[in-house]
């Protein structure tokens, strides 16, 4: 390894009532990829925001290239050679790629006029470097895929001559092919002498690309190690403070009673002749590659399409609208909790109660005692980590946000729970807790339809797996038949 690029020593950060970081120390060398890992709420993002100048540390010291620095803000951090790429991209969708990369620092001609020709030439150079040779500098950000936007963010970071690039969950919204491409680019950045700090929950990616790990837990530094010296189980133990020897609970035995029946369901240009049923207490996994129709199926079951044909029935009761779905006992947990599952500006308390206001109001008046009972019970049952339910839900970790989404539907006492990517972007400890919740719900007779891109999750939880390709179900596999190879074969269009 080369020289030390960054040394963060004894960094602490306190917010009112919360100690987010407690004497955390990490360092990274040039030509190194450091994976910063830990459960949601461990302090990873807070530590990186201190480095990016978003937060001022309560105490501690930062050294860059061996020299002590006080980072005064994001612009100062950037001038010091530090770039951070957040999960939510910092791009303006209605502006071009070139405008986004050079916003606020455009090359200018003598009279102060922006040199647009140079802007485009420089943009093309950086796009080529991250493998976006076919993207024009004039392309609007809104016309790019998520993966392409991710690479534009990296090009933007490179264009300011960064020596340290921080990537916060960069593969969370990418498919396997896009993920592999991004990991390859990270290796290239390392070969060019940069230091890459990589925040991820996907430990397979850590093993594939990182040189070293630093582990945080509950705002504290737990330890560091070279990746070649640790296993996935070692990392999990460091992250959660205990062994998760059994991540997936034992599968239950569903009854023979059919609860949900989908018959000849089609949505123009989306779904074609979908037929399946779900028994009471059964988990049916829905597998498929990106664009297979999994998300569309989840919305169709919930009655979100007006142009749907076919029938969706719960206990022989037809569902034709979202309100009808809720009344029939269907709950939908979407794959985008921030845009569709939660109202981020509202409190945990308000989010948990959203779907049930019709039920808990009396003559149009909400009963405070009843509301308090519901919220307190859900926080306890789901182990939602929050010091005060009146805080905005946006302040919670990803895993706890997901529990709030689950909780708001569970207090409706659903019969059928549709879970679209139930553990996307959350850590392994929170995953284990959500899996246990799912197990308990099936024991209570609730049926679960689970759309997931994670093969271990599908195989570990499902009683049956349906495979989708281009809006059609191409296979139904029982527990004995289901393997990763078979699922991928049918998901790719095999028959």
N, C-alpha and C positions, 0 to 999 in steps of 0.2 A: 504494500500500500504506500501511497505517496505522502505528501505533507498534509498536516491538519488544516482543513479549510475552515471548519467551524467548531467552536467549543462553547456549549451552553452550560454554565456551572451554577448549581444550586438555585435554579429558577423557581420562584413561587409567584402565584397570582391569586389574589383574593377578590371575590365579589361579595356584595352584601349577603351575609349568612352562609356563604359557600367558599371553601378553600379549593379552588379548581386545580392548582398545582402546588405541590409541597416539596420543595428542594429537589427539583428534577435536573439531572445532568446528562447530556448526550454530546457526542462529537461525531464528525464525519470528515474523512480524508478526501483529497481529490481522487478521481478515478475510482469512486466507490458508490455502490447503491446500498443505502441504509433503509431497511424496512422498519418503520415505527408502528408497532402493533400493540393491541390492547382492546378490551371490551369497549362498547359505546359508553361514553361518560368517563373514560379513563384519563382524559386530559390531552389526547393527541392533538386535536384541532386547536385547542387553547394554546398549547406550546408553540405550534406553528404560527398562530396569529401573533404571538409575542415576537417571533423571529421576523414576521412580515411587517411589524410595526403597527398592527391594528390595535394591540393591547400593550400597555406599559407594564413590565413585571413589577410585583410588589417588592421583590428583592432578587438578588442574583446578578450574575455578570455574563456578558456575551463577548466572545473573542472571535474575530474574523482574520484569518491569516496570521494568527498569533497576537493581534492588536486588540485591546479592549475597545468596545464601541457601545454607545448609547443610541439605540435606534429610535429616531424621533417620529417616525411615521412611515406609511407605505412607500411614499416616494423616496425617502431616505434609504429604506431597505432595498429598494430597486437599484438605487445608485451604488449601493454596496455590493451589487452583484447577486442579489437574492430575488428569485421569482417564485410566486406561489400560484398553483392552478387549483382552484377550488372545485368541489363537486358541482356546485351551481356555477356555470361558466360566466366569466366577467366579459361577455361580448354583447354588442348592440346589434340586435337581429336585423334591423332594417338598414344597416350600413354595410358597405362592402368589406371583403377580407382585408384589402389594403388599408382602408380607413380604420379598421379595428386594430390592426397591428401597429400602425404609426400614430394613433390618435394622441394629440397633445404634444407630439415631438416630430412633426412632419418636416422633412428636408425642405428648405426654402431657397428661392433665388435671391439675388442681390436686393431687390426691392421688397422683400418679405413675402412674396407670392409663393404659395406652395408649389414645389417642383413635382408635379404629378407624374412625370415620366420617371423620375428617380424613385418615387414612392413605389411605382409598379415594378420597376426593375429590382429594387431591394426586396419587395414582397415575393416576387417570383423566386429569388435566390433562397429565401427562408422556407418557402413552400416546398421547393425541390429538396431541401435538406431533411424535411420530415416526411418525404414521400408523397406529397400532394402535387405532383407535376402536372396533373390534368386539371387542377382547379385554377381558374383565372383569378387574378387579383381583384377583378371587378365583380366577382360573384357575391351576391348578398349572403350574409350569414344564415338567414332564414331558409335558404335553399340548400344548405349543407346538412348531411346526416350528423348524428350525435358524434360518431367516431371522427368525422372530418372536422367538426368544431373543436374536438379535443386536440387534434393535431395543429389546428390554427392557434390554439392557446400555447402550445409548445413552441411553435414558430415565433409567436409574439415574445415569449420568454427568451428565446435564443437571440432575437433581434436587439435586445438591450444588453447583450454581452454578459448574460448571467453565468456565474460560476457554481451557484447552488440553485437547483430547481426542486421545489416541493410539489409533489403530486398527491392530492387528497382524494382517495378512492377513484383513481382514474379509469378503472375498468368496470365500475358498477353498472353502467348502462350499455356496455359493449357486448357483442356476441364473441364466440370463441375465436373466429378468424381475426376480428378487429383487435381483440385482446392480445393475440400473439404478435400482431404487427406493432402494437404499442410497446410491448415488452422488448421487442427487437430494437426499437428506437431508443428505449432506455439504455440498453446495452451499448448502443452507438454513442450516446451522450457520455457514458462512462469512459469509453475508449478515447473520447476527445478531451478527457481530463476533468470532466465536471463531477460534482457531487450531487447525487439524486436522493432525496428523502421521499420514501414511498410509503404512504399510509394505505393499508388495505386490510380487509377481513379475510381475503382469499389466501390461505396459507400455502396452497399449491403454487401460487404465483411467487410467494416469498422464496420458496425452495427453488423455483425455476430461475429467478433473476437476481435476487439480493445477495450481497456479500456478507452483510451482518444484520443483526436485529437489535433493537432497543425496545424494551417492554415497559409499558406503563400500566398501573392498576390503581384505580381510585385516586388519581392525581399524584401518585407517587412513582418514583423510578424503581423498577423491580430488578432489572439486570440487562446485560448485553451479552451477545455471543456471536461467534462466526456461524454462518448458516451451515457450513460443512460439518459443524460439530453438534448440531441439534436435529431432532426429528420433529415431525408435525405434532406428535403427542407432547413432546417437551415444551413446545411453544404454547400449546393449549394450557398446560399446567401452569406455566409462568403467567399467562394472561388472566386466568380465572382463579388461580390460587388453589385449585383442586383438580383432580383427574376427572375427565369426562369419559370414563371408560365405556359408558353406554349412552351415546348421544341420542340415539333413537329409542323410544320406549317400545316394549313388546306390542306387537299388533294385536288388536282386539278381534273378536269374532262377531261380525254383524249378524243381525237377525235376517230371516228370509222375507221380511215385510218390506215391500218396495215403497219408498217414501217420495222420491223424485223421479219423474218420468219425462224424458225428452223424446219427442216423436216427430220425425220428418221436419226438423227445424232448418230453415234456410233464411239467409239474408242476402239480397242481391250483391254480387261481387265480393262477398265476405265468407259466408258459410253455406255448405251444400249438403242437404239431406242428413242432418245429424240425428242419430238415434242411440240412446243409451238410457239406463236407469240406475238409480243408486238406492241401496238398501238402508234401512234404519241403522245408524251406528257404523256405517261403512265410510272409509276414505278412498275415493276414486281419484287417482292422479291423472292429470292431463299433460302429456309431454308433446314437444314439438319445437322446431327451430324458429328463429325470428320470422314473423310473417306467416306462421302456420295457421293462425286463427284462434289461438288460445284466449287472448284478451277479448276478442270479439265474441267468443262463446260465453265468457263470463258475463258480459254485458247483455247478451241475448237472453240468458237464463233469468236475469234480473229485470227483463222487460224494457230495456233502454232503446230498442229499435222499433220504430213505427211500421217499417216495411217488412216485418218478420212474418214468415208463414210457418205452419206446423203448430205443435202444441207443447207447452211447458206446464206440467201439473205437479202439485204438492198435495199428497193425500187426496188425489183425484180432483183437486181444486185448480182450475185453470188460472194461469198468470199471464196478464196482457200489458202490464204497466209497472213501473217501479213501486207505486203505491200499492198496487195489487200484490206485487211480490212481497213487500214488507208485511202486508196483512195476511198473506199465505204462510209467512214464516221463513222467507228467504232473506239472508243477509249477505252483502257483498263487500269484501275487503279488497280494494283495488290495488294495482301494482304501483301506483303513484300516490303514496300517502300524503305527500306535501301539497299536491295540486288537487287531488280528488278525495282523499280520505280525511283530511283535517282542515279546519279553518285556523291557520297558523297565528292569526292575530287575536284569537280567542283563548281563554284559559283552558287548562286541563279539565276543570269542572264543567265548563260550558260545552266543550267538545264531547265529553262523555254522555251528556244529556241530550245532544242534538236530535237523534232520531225519535226520542220518546216523549217529546213535549205534548204530543196529542194524547198520549196515554196517561200522563201523570198530572195533567191539568184538570181542575174541577171547576166547571162552569166558566172556563177560559182563564182561571187563576191558577198559577203554578204553586204547588204546595212545597214550601221550603223544607220541611222536615222530611218529606218523601225524597226530595232531590238529594239532600245530605246523606240519607241512608243509602241510596243507589251509588253515589260517588264513592263513599267510604268503603262500601262492600267491594266494589270493583277494584279500587286501589289495593285493597288487602288481598283479594283473591288472585289478582294478576301480578302482584308484587311490583307495581309501578313505582319506580324510585322518583319521588318528588317530595320536597320538603313542605310545599304548600300548593294545594290544588288550584289556587287562584292565579298561579303564574302562567304566562303564555305558554302554550304547548310547543311553540317553536324553540323554547329553551331546553327541552328535553333531548336526551340522546336518541339515536335512531331506533334502538330496541324498545325504549320506553314509549316513543311516539307510536310504534307499531302496536304496542299493548293498548294504548288509548284507542286506536282505531278498532281493535278487536273488542275492547270493552264497550264502546258505544253501541256496537251491534249485539253483544251478548246480553245486555240488559233488556233487549227486546224479546228475549227468550226464543231465539230462532229454532226452526226445525232443520233448516238446511243452511250451511255456511259455505259460501264460495270464497276461496282464498286464492287470489292471484299474486304469485310471487310473495308468499307470506313472510319470508325472511331475507328479502333483498336488502343489502346494505346494512345488515346488523351483525353483531359479533357472535362468536360461537357460544358464549354463555347464554346470551339472550335467545339464541336459536333453541338451545336445549330446553329453556323454560317454555317457549312457545310450543315446542313439540309435546311437552308434558301437558300443556293446556289442551292441545288438540286431542290427545289421548283421553283426558278426562271428559271432554265434550262428547266423544263417541260413546263412552261408557254411559253417558246420560241419555243416549239415543239420538244425538244430533248427527246428521249426515254431513260429510265434508267433500266438496269438490275442490281439488287443489291443482291450480296451474303453476308449474314450476319449471325453471330452466336448469335447476341443480339436480343432476342425475342421482347423487347419493340420497338426496331428500326424497325424490320420487320412489326410489327403491326401498328406502328405509321406513317409509310411512304408509305407503299405499297398499290397500288390499287388492286393488286391480289398477292397471295403468292403460289408459286409452292414448293412442299416438295419433297426432294430427299432422297433416301436410296439405298446404294450400287450401285450407278451409274444409277439409274432409277428414273423417276418422279413417285411418289406414290400418289400424290394428288394435286389438284388445288383448292384453297380456295378463295372465294371473300371476300370483306371487312366484310360482315355480318357473314359469316361462320367462319372466321379465329379466333381461340382462341389459347392460349398457349397449352392447353391440347390437342387440335386436331393436332396442328403442331407436338408436341412431339410424339403423337400416330403414325402418319404416318412416321415421321422421324425414328422411332424405328422399322419400318417394318410392321406396321399395315396396313390392307387392308380393 
